[in-house]
């Protein structure tokens, strides 16, 4: 006997194409033009923030930073789809998600100056800490989703991972846990085509990253990750369905810049490729749409840019006033200070070791 | 009640789950099967499948999901079936459990008790007999405890389940059913970070924990030694005060553990004694431990783990100086 026991297909969703033309049949019912203007503003804000971070890093005023440019639609679309009670679990590039969810920019800059105080989330903030070891946050996201279900909360958890991260064991382990336990988890693969220098095609022989969700028994879809409306639609629908189980969403986007400020992408990719994607820029197509409907103009653009720059500069100024206290690094290791650690602390405080060289 | 260590831990988990709805158990085979050592026996029947969960077979996923549960306000107790399999979750423990509190400046905490059977001596297969306490103690941020009696096992577990820290709860497989002890029916706590002076003496101090406690006791009895026996119970943070107090009294010290010698917990203990009490010693600090290589197949384990003879020889050498 030979019979087919499984068959799977992956749909690709695009609502707004690179020319700004809308597929009205797919337009989400809860969206309207004012919300699209908001999306445009958030994406522009994120790009301005990114540019500021790059400039600060180049001046030695920030630590190594992972730029987001090119990935604004994936991040803004998904962040705007979250409801007030939903939670998000980032990787290390989701700056726009933090921005849209209301993370104080001042803390953002303190974090990227290299101080843990920037990770001291305000009470009630709906995000978790930046995670650097690749894909290790996906099991956390599953556990957080478990807690929502266990506490009978109507909340979904949105977790982020990159294309390279889908090769990690923790990616599958987290998805599998969520699949078996039918947890309210929406996992977004921010497929920006490059894991530092290794292209997407060298991560897996699978045709799509979305199909990896099949192996964990969950609904999976591929989305144009440079189309903020498509991302918004896919994530909203996954969140609405979260009570019945998890969803995997592959957002196909492009890392327009370097992996981090320590990277030089000209070593491993062509300018033709970058140009190809520049034509598919996530912000440009929304601007075309808004222009065509006379919802935006250069004057509004100029006003918006000034507002963003002012907010960013104010936050940088505040963040640069932050003065680290070296004593604090001892104080948050445990819920209490064990005597052996107290001794190291006392030695350091008494001698002020942080004065450094003789 | 008179129970062995399995019964004591089972009872502690039962009491904690009754008292605190945030306590959830998860791991491989811990539900219907009650765990391969039966430590969680009957708890799924009592508290339901939503609270005592058989997970997919994935150690990193179990610890990672537990970290997420803890970050979201639950108090998970993951079981890793054997210490040798726990290395697959090492990244989660070191990169996240140990750091999440400090890197968020205590915005988040990770109240989690990771249970796993450790050490050998029971003729199990490869990778079922590791003594990993030094790895987890080295990083800081993880509390590491290892009881040697049913009484301490219950008290330390109930204490660990009240702390807002990640606790590595190492359960010596050999001691699970070795002996029974009368312990209180009700909840009680044993303080974490406090050693237990099992026996008092004047001539030497023997610092030990876990599987070696009763082996040391037997040596001391058979040789009629007048010795302090200090059962650490907590490996990290060390009860340095109790160690120094005993050592300063006797002037001679030997450290005995089943974890292998080189870079083991004994090295840390010896260094602290040397730094703070060397002029009160009248002999060099000695260590007895398993040899400095990976745990052998069970056919050879009795040649590897410190036994009465090995400990006795070391004590003779120490006392002759």
Interface residues (C-beta under 8 A of the other chain):
Chain A: X87 X89 X116 X117 X119 X120 X121 X128 X129 X131 X133 X136 X138 X139 X140 X141 X142 X143 X144 X145 X146 X147 X148 X150 X151 X169 X170 X173 X174 X176 X177 X180 X181 X328 X329 X332 X333 X334 X335 X338 X339 X340 X341
Chain B: X24 X50 X53 X55 X56 X58 X60 X61 X63 X64 X65 X66 X67 X68 X69 X70 X71 X72 X73 X74 X76 X91 X92 X95 X96 X100 X101 X102 X103 X104 X105 X106 X107 X108 X109 X140 X141 X143 X163 X164 X165 X193 X237 X238 X240 X241
